Amino acid sequence: MSDRERVLEVASSMSDTATIEEIIAAFYTQMQIEQGLEDVENGNVYSSEEVWEEIKEW
């Protein structure tokens, strides 16, 4: 699906009174979710243990 199609899908799912800011925020959120799911599929994730070890180094 192209970005244009995604924007149209998000915009059409919102109320007619949605502002451009709300549409942009919803589109950005949708893109972040899709990126996260893609990262999971590709194994680009950290375990809880890895995150805790990283935090300890702060």
ABEGO torsion letter per residue (X at the ends): XBAAAAAAAAAAABBAABBAAAAAAAAAAAAAAAAAAAAAAAGBBBBAAAAAAAAAAX
